[in-house]
């Protein structure tokens, strides 16, 4: 995540209030429920266009009579034009038939209806909100939500800034908070608090159950039906966890992809032969193991993600001088909610001829860019209650082009967030530095730490593909034996480079 474009994490702010009630069948009750979100219309506007052959400037269907139309002040945006557009107007129309039904109407400058988006039944007063689902602070508004006042459900309507049309309305619950395209609901009882995170497609993503008397808390991943955490949380006077950042991370992060295109192959790095690059792959893990003589299927090293899925497995081979490994790059759920992963294979020697002295940069990263680097340097550090760094920010003056010329501006140089477990051990570090002034390699770097506070996995930014770092530890050691630098080229293939430590 680029901290220069921090994700907006906002609660709802009412912009427009009018009159109407939303009758909805949507509400996912059980963790992992798969009930489809009800459709709001039999056909989309795009489907209507294709069937009648009409262009986008034509009326798509007979316009139902309306009791009234209320203007909606939506800031239209076009990625194609790279600017806001001013040749549309938008209204929310209360239909005479069926009674109580509403629809959005998009008009051109001539007053022609370009699009009608059914919104279902509404009752007054109606709340319309804009931009809560925006990924980045300050980015153009590309969505709206419509709720009947007091109703537990509403509709989300996205704006397609390439097609210059709205998407179909989607049923959503009334939420407390939005991050990316996920929504949090909170049910507060006298003794228990239930928090649920939903995806825009209606699936329940995460759920937590907190006993506000004892601090007992459990967090489930509702997509794969697994418990991610179970323990005792420290609570404040209101009965909420004091370590909010840690439990928020467990509630919001780590979404599976969706795909039924299961691929059992293990891909290796590409080989250059006869003037061409060739893919090297094995039909399955078993075929890969057989190639390298892996008889004992228990890995020598294994690193797993928050879902307990393996991300790296390293095996002994038939050669005493070589390891072979499998990288599980991306995990997916198919339509039956079965997990599978894209897999990449590699080999490395069992020991490196060149070794480096281990240097732990967990906190020294804060000194990489210092007061001598930039004019007007400033920094702020926030600490946890036990004196550990929690949030680091630094700023400096730099010459930038503001579109009208070169000016000197105050820029964020570096930002680091640290998240700790309740026992004080470091769990996660999120690092960022500006690419206006410094190299892009690892300009963003997410680091994960085990229960002993040792770094085990990092995901870093690189312009030409993706890169990861895996740290391997011997039993009882706090210094890693080896770091594996993994590079996934955007052209295909993977390369793994070991760094050995003493």
C-alpha positions in Angstrom: 0.0 0.0 0.0 1.4 3.3 -1.0 1.1 5.6 2.0 1.3 8.6 -0.2 -2.2 7.5 -1.3 -3.5 6.3 2.0 -6.7 4.3 1.8 -9.7 6.3 3.0 -11.2 4.6 6.0 -14.3 6.7 6.6 -17.7 6.3 8.3 -20.8 7.5 6.5 -21.5 11.2 6.1 -25.0 12.1 4.8 -24.9 14.4 1.8 -28.5 14.4 0.6 -31.7 13.6 2.4 -35.0 13.0 0.6 -38.1 10.8 1.0 -38.4 6.9 0.6 -37.9 2.8 2.1 -35.8 0.1 0.8 -37.5 -3.4 0.8 -34.7 -5.9 0.7 -34.3 -9.6 0.9 -30.5 -9.3 1.5 -29.0 -10.2 4.8 -26.4 -12.8 5.3 -27.0 -14.5 8.6 -24.6 -17.3 8.9 -20.8 -17.2 8.6 -19.9 -18.4 5.2 -23.5 -18.1 3.8 -23.5 -18.3 0.0 -26.9 -16.8 -0.8 -26.6 -14.7 -4.0 -27.3 -11.0 -3.8 -30.8 -10.3 -5.3 -30.8 -8.7 -8.7 -32.4 -5.3 -8.9 -33.4 -5.6 -12.6 -33.9 -8.4 -15.1 -31.5 -6.7 -17.6 -28.8 -4.2 -17.3 -28.8 -1.1 -19.4 -25.9 -2.5 -21.4 -27.9 -5.6 -22.3 -30.9 -3.4 -23.4 -28.6 -1.5 -25.7 -27.3 -4.6 -27.4 -30.8 -6.0 -28.0 -32.5 -3.0 -29.5 -29.4 -1.7 -31.3 -29.7 1.7 -29.9 -26.8 3.9 -29.2 -25.9 5.4 -25.8 -27.4 8.7 -26.7 -30.9 7.2 -27.3 -33.6 6.5 -24.7 -33.2 2.8 -23.8 -36.8 1.9 -22.9 -40.1 3.5 -22.2 -39.7 6.0 -19.4 -42.1 5.2 -16.5 -44.0 8.1 -15.2 -42.6 9.6 -12.0 -44.3 11.2 -9.1 -41.3 13.5 -8.7 -37.6 13.7 -9.6 -35.1 15.1 -7.2 -31.7 16.3 -8.5 -28.6 14.4 -7.3 -25.4 16.4 -7.3 -22.9 13.7 -8.5 -19.4 14.7 -9.6 -19.0 12.7 -12.8 -15.4 11.7 -13.8 -13.8 10.1 -16.9 -10.6 8.2 -16.9 -10.6 8.5 -20.7 -10.8 12.3 -20.6 -8.8 12.5 -17.3 -11.2 15.2 -16.0 -14.6 15.8 -14.6 -17.4 16.0 -17.2 -20.2 18.5 -17.0 -22.6 17.3 -19.7 -24.6 15.0 -17.5 -27.4 15.6 -14.9 -28.7 13.0 -12.5 -32.0 12.6 -10.6 -33.6 10.1 -8.3 -37.1 9.5 -9.6 -40.0 8.2 -7.5 -42.1 6.1 -9.9 -45.9 6.1 -9.9 -45.9 2.4 -10.8 -44.9 0.3 -8.9 -45.8 2.5 -6.0 -42.8 3.4 -3.8 -40.2 2.2 -6.4 -37.3 4.5 -7.3 -34.7 4.7 -10.0 -31.7 6.9 -10.9 -32.0 8.7 -14.2 -29.0 9.9 -16.1 -29.6 12.7 -18.6 -27.6 14.3 -21.3 -27.5 18.1 -22.1 -30.6 17.7 -24.4 -32.7 16.2 -21.6 -32.7 12.7 -23.0 -32.6 9.8 -20.6 -29.4 7.9 -21.2 -29.7 5.4 -18.4 -32.1 4.2 -15.7 -30.8 2.3 -12.6 -33.5 0.6 -10.5 -33.0 1.2 -6.8 -36.0 -0.7 -5.3 -38.5 0.6 -2.8 -37.5 3.5 -0.6 -39.2 5.6 2.1 -38.4 9.0 3.3 -36.2 10.4 4.4 -33.6 9.1 2.0 -29.9 9.4 2.6 -27.5 9.6 -0.4 -23.7 9.3 0.3 -20.8 9.7 -2.1 -17.3 8.3 -2.2 -17.2 6.1 0.8 -15.8 3.2 -1.2 -13.0 5.2 -2.8 -9.7 3.5 -2.6 -7.6 6.6 -2.2 -8.0 9.9 -0.3 -8.6 12.8 -2.8 -9.4 10.5 -5.7 -12.4 11.2 -7.9 -15.7 10.1 -6.6 -16.9 6.9 -8.4 -19.8 5.6 -6.3 -22.8 6.4 -4.2 -24.9 4.7 -1.6 -28.7 5.1 -1.1 -30.4 4.3 2.2 -33.9 4.8 3.6 -33.4 6.5 7.0 -33.3 3.9 9.7 -33.2 1.0 7.3 -30.5 -1.7 7.9 -30.0 -2.2 4.2 -29.4 0.0 1.2 -27.9 0.0 -2.3 -24.4 0.7 -3.7 -24.1 2.1 -7.2 -20.7 2.5 -8.9 -19.8 4.8 -11.7 -17.9 3.4 -14.7 -15.6 6.3 -15.7 -14.6 4.7 -19.0 -18.1 3.8 -20.2 -19.5 7.0 -18.6 -22.4 5.0 -17.2 -23.5 3.7 -13.8 -23.2 0.0 -12.9 -26.1 -2.1 -11.5 -27.2 -1.3 -8.0 -25.9 -3.8 -5.4 -27.6 -4.5 -2.1 -25.5 -3.7 0.9 -25.9 -3.6 4.7 -25.8 -0.3 6.6 -22.1 -0.3 7.6 -20.0 1.3 10.3 -16.8 1.6 8.2 -15.5 0.9 4.7 -12.0 -0.2 3.6 -11.3 -0.9 0.0 -14.6 -2.6 -1.1 -15.3 -4.2 2.2 -17.9 -3.1 4.8 -17.9 -3.6 8.5 -21.1 -4.0 10.5 -21.2 -4.1 14.4 -23.8 -5.7 16.6 -23.3 -4.6 20.2 -25.1 -6.6 22.9 -24.9 -6.3 26.6 -22.3 -9.0 26.9 -21.2 -9.8 23.3 -20.0 -7.8 20.3 -20.3 -9.3 16.8 -18.4 -7.6 14.0 -18.8 -8.7 10.4 -17.0 -7.7 7.3 -18.9 -8.1 4.0 -17.6 -8.0 0.4 -19.5 -6.0 -2.2 -20.7 -9.2 -3.8 -22.7 -10.0 -0.6 -20.3 -12.6 0.8 -19.4 -12.5 4.5 -15.6 -12.2 4.6 -14.7 -12.1 8.3 -16.5 -12.3 11.6 -15.4 -11.8 15.2 -17.1 -12.6 18.5 -16.0 -10.7 21.5 -17.0 -11.4 25.1 -16.9 -7.8 26.6 -16.7 -9.2 30.1 -13.8 -11.6 29.8 -12.0 -10.3 26.6 -12.4 -13.7 24.9 -12.3 -13.1 21.2 -12.3 -15.3 18.1 -11.9 -14.3 14.5 -13.1 -16.5 11.6 -12.4 -16.3 7.9 -15.9 -17.0 6.6 -14.7 -17.8 3.0 -12.7 -20.9 4.0 -14.4 -21.6 7.3 -11.2 -21.3 9.4 -10.4 -19.7 12.7 -7.7 -17.1 12.3 -7.3 -16.2 16.0 -8.6 -17.3 19.3 -7.4 -15.8 22.6 -7.9 -13.1 25.3 -7.8 -9.5 24.3 -7.0 -6.6 26.6 -10.1 -4.3 26.8 -10.6 -0.7 27.6 -13.3 0.7 29.8 -15.9 0.5 27.0 -15.2 -3.2 26.5 -13.3 -2.8 23.2 -9.8 -4.2 22.5 -7.1 -1.7 23.3 -4.9 -3.1 20.6 -7.2 -2.0 17.8 -4.6 -2.1 15.0 -3.8 -5.7 15.5 -7.4 -7.0 15.6 -8.3 -4.7 12.7 -5.6 -6.3 10.6 -6.9 -9.7 11.3 -10.5 -8.6 10.4 -9.7 -6.8 7.1 -6.6 -8.2 5.4 -5.9 -11.4 3.4 -8.6 -11.8 0.7 -8.5 -14.9 -1.4 -8.9 -14.6 -5.2 -11.8 -16.3 -6.9 -11.1 -18.7 -9.8 -12.3 -22.1 -11.1 -9.3 -22.4 -13.4 -7.4 -24.8 -11.2 -3.8 -25.2 -12.4 -1.8 -28.1 -10.8 1.4 -27.2 -12.6 4.7 -26.2 -10.9 6.4 -23.6 -13.0 10.2 -23.0 -12.9 12.3 -20.0 -14.1 12.3 -19.6 -17.8 15.4 -20.9 -19.7 17.1 -19.3 -22.7 17.9 -21.7 -25.4 18.3 -21.5 -29.2 17.8 -17.8 -29.1 14.4 -18.1 -27.3 13.0 -18.1 -23.8 11.3 -21.3 -22.9 8.9 -22.1 -20.1 9.9 -25.0 -17.8 7.1 -26.6 -15.9 6.0 -29.9 -14.2 2.5 -31.3 -14.4 2.1 -31.6 -10.6 3.9 -31.3 -7.3 4.5 -35.1 -7.5 6.2 -34.8 -10.8 8.3 -31.9 -9.5 9.3 -34.0 -6.4 10.1 -37.0 -8.6 12.4 -34.9 -10.8 14.6 -33.9 -7.8 14.3 -37.1 -5.8 12.3 -35.8 -2.9 11.5 -39.0 -1.0 10.6 -37.4 2.4 7.6 -35.1 1.7 8.1 -33.3 5.0 9.7 -29.9 4.2 12.9 -28.9 5.9 11.5 -25.4 6.1 7.9 -24.2 5.8 6.4 -20.6 6.0 2.7 -20.2 6.2 0.3 -17.2 5.8 -2.4 -16.0 8.2 -4.8 -18.7 6.9 -2.2 -21.4 7.8 -1.6 -21.9 4.0 2.0 -22.7 3.1 3.7 -19.9 1.2 7.1 -21.6 1.0 8.2 -25.2 1.3 11.9 -26.3 1.1 12.8 -30.0 0.7 15.9 -32.1 0.6 16.8 -33.5 -2.8 18.7 -36.5 -3.9 21.7 -34.3 -4.2 23.4 -33.6 -0.8 24.3 -30.1 -2.1 20.9 -28.9 -3.2 17.5 -28.0 -1.9 14.4 -27.7 -4.0 11.4 -25.6 -3.1 7.8 -24.7 -4.0 6.5 -21.2 -3.7 2.7 -20.8 -3.4 2.3 -17.4 -4.9 -1.5 -16.8 -5.0 -4.3 -18.6 -3.3 -7.8 -18.9 -4.8 -11.2 -20.3 -3.8 -13.2 -22.0 -6.5 -17.0 -21.9 -6.7 -17.1 -24.8 -4.2 -14.9 -22.8 -1.8 -12.0 -25.2 -2.3 -8.5 -23.7 -2.0 -5.8 -24.0 -4.6 -2.6 -22.0 -5.3 -0.4 -21.1 -8.3 2.9 -22.8 -7.7 6.5 -22.1 -8.7 9.5 -24.3 -8.2 13.2 -23.6 -7.7 16.5 -25.1 -6.5 19.3 -23.6 -4.4 22.5 -24.9 -2.9 22.5 -26.1 0.7 25.1 -23.6 1.7 26.5 -20.4 0.2 30.2 -19.8 -0.4 29.7 -16.1 0.5 28.0 -15.1 3.7 27.0 -11.8 5.2 26.7 -10.5 8.7 23.0 -10.3 9.7 21.8 -6.8 10.4 18.3 -6.3 11.7 16.7 -3.2 10.2 13.3 -3.6 12.0 13.7 -0.1 13.5 16.8 1.2 11.8 14.6 1.8 8.7 13.6 5.0 10.4 17.1 6.3 10.0 17.5 5.5 6.3 16.3 9.0 5.3 17.6 11.5 7.8 17.9 15.2 8.5 20.9 15.6 6.2 18.9 14.3 3.2 16.4 17.0 2.7 15.9 20.7 3.4 13.3 21.4 6.0 13.5 17.9 7.4 10.9 17.1 10.1 9.9 13.8 11.8 7.3 12.6 14.2 7.2 9.3 16.2 4.2 7.9 18.1 4.9 5.2 20.7 2.9 2.4 22.2 2.2 2.4 26.0 5.3 0.3 26.6 7.5 2.7 24.6 7.8 0.9 21.2 7.5 2.9 18.0 4.0 2.7 16.5 3.9 5.3 13.7 6.8 7.1 12.1 6.5 10.0 9.7 9.2 12.3 8.1 8.8 15.3 5.8 11.1 17.5 3.8 11.1 20.3 1.2 11.7 19.2 -2.4 11.3 20.7 -5.9 8.3 19.2 -7.7 6.4 20.1 -10.8 2.8 21.1 -9.8 1.7 21.3 -13.4 2.5 25.0 -13.8 6.2 24.8 -13.1 8.8 23.8 -10.6 8.0 24.7 -7.1 9.4 23.9 -3.7 6.8 21.9 -1.7 6.7 20.0 1.6 6.5 16.3 0.9 6.2 13.2 3.0 9.5 11.3 2.8 9.0 8.2 4.7 6.1 6.5 6.7 6.3 3.4 8.8 3.5 1.7 10.8 4.2 -1.0 13.4 1.6 -3.4 14.7 2.2 -5.5 17.8 0.5 -8.5 19.3 -1.1 -8.2 22.8 2.1 -9.7 24.3 4.2 -6.9 22.8 5.9 -8.9 20.1 6.1 -7.2 16.7 3.5 -8.6 14.2 3.7 -6.4 11.2 5.6 -3.4 9.7 4.3 -1.4 6.8 7.1 0.7 5.2 6.9 3.4 2.5 9.1 6.1 1.0 8.5 8.6 -1.7 9.5 7.8 -5.2 9.7 11.4 -6.2 13.1 11.6 -4.6 14.3 8.0 -3.9 14.5 4.7 -5.7 11.3 2.7 -6.5 12.7 -0.7 -5.4 11.1 -1.6 -2.1 9.5 1.8 -1.9 6.7 0.0 -0.2 7.5 -3.1 1.9 5.2 -5.1 4.1 7.0 -7.2 6.7 5.5 -10.0 8.9 7.1 -11.3 12.1 6.6 -14.5 14.1 5.7 -14.9 17.7 9.3 -14.4 18.7 9.4 -11.1 16.8 11.6 -12.4 14.0 11.0 -11.3 10.4 9.8 -14.3 8.4 8.3 -12.8 5.2 8.3 -9.5 3.2 6.5 -8.3 0.2 8.2 -5.5 -1.7 7.4 -3.2 -4.6 9.4 -3.4 -7.9 8.4 -1.8 -11.2 9.2 -4.8 -13.4 7.2 -7.5 -11.5 6.8 -8.7 -7.9 9.3 -9.5 -5.3 9.2 -11.3 -1.9 11.6 -12.2 0.8 11.5 -15.4 2.9 13.7 -15.7 6.1 14.7 -19.2 7.3 15.7 -19.9 10.9 17.4 -22.9 12.5 15.9 -24.3 15.7 16.4 -21.9 18.6 18.2 -19.2 16.6 17.1 -15.5 16.4 19.4 -14.8 13.4 18.2 -16.2 10.1 20.3 -18.8 8.4 19.2 -17.6 5.0 17.1 -15.1 3.2 15.5 -16.1 -0.2 15.0 -13.2 -2.6 12.2 -14.1 -4.9 11.5 -12.2 -8.1 8.4 -12.8 -10.3 9.0 -11.3 -13.7 6.1 -9.6 -15.4 7.1 -11.7 -18.5 6.7 -15.0 -16.6 9.1 -17.1 -14.6 10.6 -16.8 -11.2 14.1 -16.4 -9.9 15.3 -17.2 -6.3 18.6 -15.9 -4.9 19.8 -17.0 -1.4 21.6 -14.7 1.0 23.4 -16.7 3.8 24.0 -15.1 7.2 26.3 -15.6 10.2 
